[in-house]
Amino acid sequence: MQAKAVALKTRPDGMPKPDDFQIIDIEAPEPKDGQIQVKNLSMSVDPYMRGRMVDRKSYVPPFQIGEVLTGGCIGQVVKSASPDFKEGDYVSSAWGWREAFTESAEGIQSLGTIVAPASEYLGAIGMPGMTAYVGLLEVGALKDGETVFVSGAAGAVGSIVGQIAKLKGCTVIGSAGSDDKVELLTKELGFDHAFNYNDGSILGHLKELAPGGLDVYFDNVGAEHLQAAIMCMRPFGRIALCGAIATYNDTSPRPGPNNLSMAIGLGLTLRGFIVNHFDHLAGKFRSDMEEWVTSGQIITKETVYTGIDQAPEAFIGLFKGSNTGKMIVNF
Ligand SMILES: NC(=O)c1ccc[n+]([C@@H]2O[C@H](COP(=O)([O-])OP(=O)(O)OC[C@H]3O[C@@H](n4cnc5c(N)ncnc54)[C@H](OP(=O)(O)O)[C@@H]3O)[C@@H](O)[C@H]2O)c1
């Protein structure tokens, strides 16, 4: 089977550009013993992929120039030469950024029976939803009734963080980059308060909206957001360091928060995490989240681009706030 795919042409310098990517033709051949041939339905673009475009050691190895990028995707088996898969099975794999592939069945996960549209398994019921779930409940050690602030609140992870916190009876504040997103958070997703971080000072908004202080800050953004949240933490508060998207396109390191010493007197916990650290909770996460999504207790949002040639624009859009909810590319 012929397919199109996206390769990295050059390593982005600062904000990625469409020219950093190249659409190429690839072949997804007949599967050999132990392999499956898969047609992808949806692929994910994620902020962490920006880090993999830099040639440096990290928790995942860097992408190589000229090679097809990889990342989360959902597809359907076209032909199987593996006893574990049959034609039509929905599968989740890391062979994204391509319309189709033929690979060893090892490491490819059957989704089994799905109870929501397949693309939800890249969003709320997939990696971003699991990040929200473990980051808030395990890393943030959320307790019922606490006050929670989440940045990047209208995105894939943040929109789920806020809604889980509401299910736990918490007071939830979110920040996002536009008035439309702020309205979505308070009018549709049930956040108690939200503010546009491009309009006024972050610290000013937090002081006004959380006069009693914050118990948990779920940090998707870093930089000024982190510094302002530290100023507003209550004693023994917890900060889940999930991401720092404000810094991902920096070309030189920026100074850290200048108020970290406040964590000493307040007894704060600042804890970084990667979702994979909590793989042992994947089963519980899936059943809880499928229940919350299918019962309407958690509302999911997607921004969809269509066609493999749109994948670079969708990825770049993550750094411009072009998405509400999960950014997806459908084929
Ligand atoms: N630790 C983990 O295992 C893990 C797993 C998944 C994701 N993450 C991290 O979680 C964060 C959210 O990821 P996601 O997949 O849910 O992405 P997302 O929030 O769906 O998309 C990115 C959003 O970030 C916001 N943004 C972009 N540049 C910004 C800036 N300079 N300052 C403030 N906000 C900015 C934009 O929204 P606005 O319009 O609101 O600016 C954009 O829509 C990222 O930092 C990501 O790296 C971590």
The ligand as a Gaussian input file, in Angstrom:
#p B3LYP/6-31G(d) Opt

LIG

0 1
 N        4.276000      15.251000      31.690000
 C        3.626000      14.552000      30.762000
 O        3.651000      13.311000      30.731000
 C        2.840000      15.289000      29.718000
 C        1.955000      14.610000      28.864000
 C        1.196000      15.367000      27.957000
 C        1.340000      16.737000      27.889000
 N        2.237000      17.349000      28.713000
 C        2.397000      18.796000      28.703000
 O        1.144000      19.352000      29.061000
 C        0.988000      20.607000      28.434000
 C       -0.320000      20.629000      27.661000
 O       -0.255000      19.655000      26.617000
 P       -1.524000      19.384000      25.711000
 O       -1.254000      18.188000      24.908000
 O       -2.751000      19.448000      26.546000
 O       -1.503000      20.642000      24.742000
 P       -2.690000      21.650000      24.521000
 O       -2.889000      22.400000      25.799000
 O       -3.848000      20.930000      23.943000
 O       -2.142000      22.628000      23.385000
 C       -1.198000      23.567000      23.645000
 C       -1.830000      24.883000      24.202000
 O       -0.812000      25.559000      24.950000
 C       -1.108000      26.929000      24.969000
 N        0.113000      27.686000      24.740000
 C        0.924000      27.678000      23.656000
 N        1.950000      28.521000      23.817000
 C        1.785000      29.102000      25.056000
 C        2.520000      30.068000      25.798000
 N        3.639000      30.629000      25.316000
 N        2.046000      30.421000      27.021000
 C        0.908000      29.886000      27.516000
 N        0.169000      28.944000      26.854000
 C        0.617000      28.566000      25.643000
 C       -2.115000      27.195000      23.840000
 O       -3.363000      27.539000      24.429000
 P       -3.721000      29.071000      24.800000
 O       -4.590000      29.574000      23.683000
 O       -4.440000      28.938000      26.096000
 O       -2.433000      29.829000      24.890000
 C       -2.237000      25.854000      23.125000
 O       -3.527000      25.620000      22.637000
 C        2.225000      20.814000      27.581000
 O        3.161000      21.574000      28.313000
 C        2.742000      19.413000      27.374000
 O        4.116000      19.376000      27.097000
 C        2.987000      16.656000      29.621000

